[in-house]
Amino acid sequence: MTELWLGLALFVLPLACVLLWPALRGAGAQRSAAESKRAALATLYREQRAELQSARDSGALDQRQFTELEAEMGRNLLAAEASLQSGGPARGGRGLLFALAALLPLAALGIYFSSDHIDDLRLYREVQASHQGKTTAADEARLTRQLKARVESHPDDLTSRYVLAQRLLVAGDLSGAVESYRYVVQRSPEAAGVKAELAQALFFAAGSRITNEVRQLTDEVLEIQPNNGTALGLAGIAAFDRKDYRAARDHWKRALVQLSPDSAAAQALAAGVQRAEKALADSGQPAAETVASSAAPAAANGPSIRLHVSLGEGIEAKPDTPVFVYARGADSPMPLAIVRLRAQQLPADVVLDKSRAMMPSRSIAGADAVELVARLAVHGDARPAPGDWQGSIESLPKASWGEPQTIVIDRQL
């Protein structure tokens, strides 16, 4: 929107000149020249005032800027009309008309570049680049810092705070994510989708447990959005914990049909449905239909890498310390496939394929070779930090992906 407004502002000047030309090209000074100029002035004033109002309504101008520009336009209009009434030189009238025509685009550009709108546009573009996997680790860290500074200086910018919350959740900063999500929900309680993500962040922050607050938020979301996938997943976990396996299965099945069959989330939900079906059968209750077919077969996930991950001898970690296992290409630090484990799960066998992609458009299916990394995140952050322990395979060509691989986490960063 901001780039469109800049283009429109630049377009106003030549357009105004075209509109004014019939009145200014010296039409026989004596025959209704004053009336023609007065009509042109009125038309131009109305058009520019309408553009000012549109800029204010879109947010490109605030009310103070709108008032100042409107007053300046009014002064120029009065001065031009006074010149016509006093019979001043035509050249002076033409100068005033051209000054008025130039006022809006030049003032709009000046205000835009002197305000923080251009910084907002730059930040938006960087967020888009991050979503497309076109940023480096340094870019990602800088972008997170910029978002934190943005929400501090603009507390009413809930969109930036929401984007920050999502980034903090992915990065493993659960307390920061919860704080940011909660801020947005408190000010926009009707935003059911954000409320569901807050419930998810609280679930992870509680060690993957359903707390009373998570349960309450989940119920509130499902009352507004019965098919919210995040809330249905949490509701299924809550039902399974209380041994209501039928409800757990039904919640997960409703969430499953909304997902791409080859996504990591779909695989996890399909496995959950199967667990619920089995628990129903073991309890003597009819399990009804299963959705095993909803989980895409391994072949549908394209090429895959099987990896055995273990901790090096003598390395100790708290049981819930995150372990990130991922594959990435040479063109970007963003993972092409990633699995999150906990230290207590090691040693573990992991499969990396396109169902583990962070974004559907970027997966290992499009890579000819990958770097494999397994990192014990001592500080809980998804990004490498001093003190973390790591193991890696620097380059694994596609021809070797069918062979089982092994990584031992034994090198401290």
Residue pairs with C-beta under 8 A, 6 or more apart in sequence:
1 58
1 59
1 60
2 60
2 112
2 117
2 118
2 120
2 121
3 121
5 55
5 58
5 60
5 108
5 112
6 108
6 109
6 112
8 51
9 104
9 105
9 108
9 109
9 112
10 105
10 109
11 105
12 48
12 51
12 101
12 104
12 105
13 101
13 102
13 105
13 106
16 44
16 48
16 101
16 102
17 98
17 101
19 40
19 43
19 44
20 40
20 44
20 97
20 98
20 101
22 36
22 40
23 33
23 36
23 37
23 39
23 40
23 97
24 37
24 40
24 94
24 97
26 90
27 33
27 36
29 90
33 90
34 84
37 80
37 84
37 93
37 97
38 81
38 84
40 97
41 77
41 80
41 81
41 97
41 100
44 97
44 100
44 101
45 73
45 77
45 100
48 73
48 100
48 103
48 104
49 70
49 73
51 104
52 61
52 66
52 69
52 70
52 73
52 104
53 66
55 61
55 66
55 108
56 62
56 63
56 65
56 66
60 108
60 112
60 117
61 69
61 108
61 111
65 111
69 103
69 104
69 107
69 108
69 111
72 103
72 107
73 100
73 103
73 104
76 96
76 99
76 100
76 103
77 100
79 96
80 93
80 96
80 97
80 100
83 92
83 93
83 96
84 93
112 118
123 143
123 146
123 147
123 150
123 160
126 135
126 139
126 143
126 146
127 143
127 147
127 163
129 135
129 139
130 139
130 140
130 143
131 359
132 359
132 361
133 332
133 334
133 358
133 359
133 361
133 362
134 332
135 143
135 332
135 334
136 332
136 333
137 333
137 383
137 384
140 333
140 383
141 383
143 167
144 164
144 167
144 168
144 171
147 160
147 163
147 164
147 167
148 164
150 157
150 160
150 164
151 157
151 160
151 161
151 164
151 180
154 160
158 183
158 184
158 187
158 188
161 180
161 183
161 184
162 180
162 181
162 184
162 194
164 180
165 176
165 177
165 180
165 181
165 184
165 197
165 201
166 177
166 197
168 174
168 176
168 177
168 180
169 177
169 181
169 197
169 200
169 201
169 204
170 382
171 381
171 382
171 383
172 322
172 377
172 380
172 381
172 382
173 380
173 381
174 201
174 204
174 205
174 380
175 205
177 201
177 205
178 198
178 201
178 202
178 205
181 194
181 197
181 198
181 201
182 198
184 191
184 194
184 198
185 191
185 194
185 195
185 198
188 194
189 195
190 224
192 220
192 221
192 224
192 225
192 228
193 221
193 225
193 228
193 230
195 217
195 220
195 221
196 217
196 218
196 221
196 225
196 228
196 230
196 231
196 234
197 230
198 217
199 213
199 214
199 217
199 218
199 221
199 230
199 231
199 234
200 230
200 234
202 211
202 213
202 214
202 217
203 209
203 210
203 211
203 214
203 234
203 237
206 214
207 320
210 234
210 237
210 238
210 241
214 234
214 238
215 238
218 231
218 234
218 235
218 238
219 235
221 228
221 230
221 231
222 228
222 231
222 232
222 235
225 231
227 254
227 258
229 255
229 258
229 259
229 265
232 251
232 252
232 254
232 255
233 251
233 252
233 255
233 265
233 269
235 247
235 251
236 247
236 248
236 249
236 251
236 252
236 255
236 269
236 272
236 276
237 248
239 245
239 247
239 248
239 251
240 248
240 272
240 275
240 276
240 279
243 279
245 276
245 277
245 279
245 280
245 283
245 285
246 276
246 280
246 285
248 272
248 276
249 273
249 276
249 277
249 280
249 287
252 269
252 272
252 273
252 276
253 273
253 291
255 269
256 266
256 269
256 270
256 273
256 291
256 294
257 294
259 265
259 266
259 269
260 266
260 360
261 294
261 295
261 296
261 300
262 296
262 300
262 301
262 354
262 355
263 355
263 360
264 355
264 356
264 357
266 294
266 295
266 296
266 355
267 295
267 296
267 355
270 291
270 292
270 294
270 295
271 295
273 290
273 291
273 294
274 290
274 291
274 292
277 287
277 288
277 290
278 287
280 286
280 287
280 288
281 287
296 355
298 304
298 351
298 353
301 353
301 354
301 355
302 353
302 354
302 363
302 364
302 365
303 353
303 354
303 364
303 365
303 398
303 401
304 351
304 352
304 353
304 364
304 401
305 327
305 337
305 351
305 352
305 353
305 364
305 370
305 372
305 396
305 401
305 405
306 349
306 350
306 351
306 404
306 405
307 325
307 349
307 350
307 351
307 352
307 372
307 374
307 404
307 405
307 406
307 407
308 347
308 348
308 349
308 350
308 404
308 405
308 406
308 407
309 323
309 325
309 341
309 346
309 347
309 348
309 349
309 350
309 374
309 391
309 406
309 407
309 409
310 346
310 347
310 348
310 406
310 407
310 408
310 409
311 317
311 343
311 346
311 347
311 376
311 389
311 408
311 409
311 410
312 389
312 391
312 408
312 409
312 410
313 410
315 376
315 389
315 409
315 410
317 343
317 376
317 378
317 389
318 343
319 342
319 343
319 344
320 342
320 343
320 344
321 342
321 343
321 376
321 377
321 378
321 380
322 340
322 341
322 342
322 343
322 376
322 377
322 380
322 382
323 340
323 341
323 342
323 343
323 345
323 346
323 374
323 375
323 376
323 377
323 409
324 338
324 339
324 340
324 341
324 373
324 374
324 375
324 377
324 382
325 338
325 339
325 340
325 341
325 350
325 352
325 372
325 373
325 374
325 375
325 407
326 335
326 336
326 337
326 338
326 339
326 352
326 372
326 373
327 335
327 336
327 337
327 338
327 352
327 364
327 367
327 370
327 371
327 372
327 373
328 334
328 335
328 336
328 370
328 371
328 373
329 336
329 367
329 369
329 370
329 371
330 369
330 371
332 362
334 358
334 362
335 358
336 357
336 358
336 362
336 363
336 364
336 366
336 367
336 370
337 352
337 353
337 354
337 356
337 357
337 358
337 363
337 364
338 352
338 356
338 358
339 350
339 352
339 356
341 348
341 350
343 376
346 409
352 364
352 372
353 363
353 364
353 365
354 363
354 364
354 365
356 363
357 363
357 364
364 370
367 398
368 397
368 398
369 395
369 396
369 397
369 398
370 395
370 396
371 392
371 393
371 394
371 395
371 396
372 392
372 393
372 396
372 405
372 407
373 390
373 391
373 392
373 407
374 390
374 391
374 392
374 407
374 409
375 384
375 388
375 389
375 390
375 391
375 409
376 388
376 389
376 390
376 409
377 385
377 388
378 385
378 387
378 388
378 389
379 385
379 387
379 388
384 390
384 413
385 413
386 413
387 412
387 413
388 412
388 413
389 409
389 410
389 411
389 412
389 413
390 409
390 411
390 412
390 413
391 407
391 408
391 409
391 410
391 411
392 407
393 405
393 407
396 405
